Amino acid sequence: MEALGIIAGSGRLPFVGAEEARAQGRRVIAVAIQEETDPGLAHAVDAIHWVRVGQLGALVRALREEQVTDAILLGKVEITRLFSRARPDLLAAKVLLKARDLRGDSLLEAIVDALASEGIRILETPPFLGPLLVQAGRLTGREPTAREQRDIGLGREIARQIAALRIGQTVVLKHGTVLAVESVEGSDAAIRRGGELGRGGVVVVKVSRPDQDLRFDLPTVGVQTLSALRDASATALALDAGRTLMLDRDQFVAGADTLGLAVVAD
């Protein structure tokens, strides 16, 4: 049976990927990160190994032990932890030295290169996450108003520019004014910050990078995003069709309708 490794961070994506991979007849081996990965993942895979943030050598040894040569990266690891509690081993230290900078995708690219040099190939994620991809169109009962649509258009333009610069992928606007731009704090915190500054009634736009590497997590929304949108009193959310993942779709859409939120993908 062909094996697939899942290098798992936090959230639901490792579970979804594991289920899909097993449905494809693969044996699934997870390498989970302590204090990040949900311990319940152990029940969704055939074997699991635990490592600490920064222990890249231990990760490689675990995959080799299981004779895994193909793997995917799923789930979130807080980038801020790399500057606080992480104690990199020798291989991770080499990655940090070779990385162009310490931004998220730059580190991931350096990690992927390091794993390839150790005989582990990182695959693109959509074949294991296809059911979660958002399709083009209106997802909720309400369409954006003319004012919201203007903010969406401006927001897409600005968000794609900051995404291309690898700053973030989410912007919050109101009446043509940019209130918040996602940075290292993550999209949910940026949404809440924008809502506070705009005193509600804000529009949120989340996009993928123009050169999005499909080996890394695509932009993702779920019930946690919905909670941030509620806290921000947002009225509209715009996503990139075919390049955004939506977790718990039925629950998300129902919750958005309850809030009177217009959600569209283009």
C-alpha positions, 0 to 999 in steps of 0.5 A: 500500500502506497504511503503518504506522510502528513506534516500536520499543524493545527486545525481541521485540514490534516483530518480532511487530508487524512480521510481523503488519502485513506479513501484513495487507498493510501496508508497515512503517516502523520508527523504532528507538532507538539502544542499545535496539532490536535491529538485527535489526529492519532485516530484518523491516521495509520501511525503518528509521530510527535515532534517539537517546532523546529525539530526538522531532523526528527521529522525526517527520521520519523518519515524514514522510519515509516518508509515515506517518500511523499508527503503533504503540508497541512494545518497551521503553525503559528509563525510567531513561535519561531521567534519565541519557543522554537529550538531548531535542531541542526537541519532546521538551523540550516534551513533558517540560514538558507531562507531568503527571509523569515516570512511564512512562505519563504520558510516553507520553501526552504523547508521543502527544499531541505526535505527534498534533499533528504529524499522526501517530496512534498506534493500539492494539496488540492488532490487531497482537499478538493471537496473543500474548494470554494466555487465561483458565485454567491454562497449566501442568500444576500448579495453585496450591496453596491457600496459593498461591491465597490469595497470588494473591488478595491479590496481585491486590488489591494489584497492581491498586491500585499499577497504578492509582497508576501505580507498577508492575504486579507484586507478590511475596508469600509467606504473605500478606506483600508482599515486593516491589512493582515500581517504576522498576526493572522487573518482573524486578528486582522478582521477583528482589528479592522472591525474595531477601527471601523466600528462595524459595517466592514467588508473583508477580502481574502485572496490567494497569492498570484504565485500561490504554491499549491504545496502549501495551505491555500487560504482557508475560512471556517467557523473561526473566521465566521466568529471573527466576522461576527465580532467585527460586525462585518457585512460582506466577505469576498474570496478567491474562487477555486483557490480558497478552502471552506471548512464546515461549509453548511455550518459556515453558510448558515451562520453567515445567513444568520448574520446577514453576511454577503459571501461571494467568490470570484 
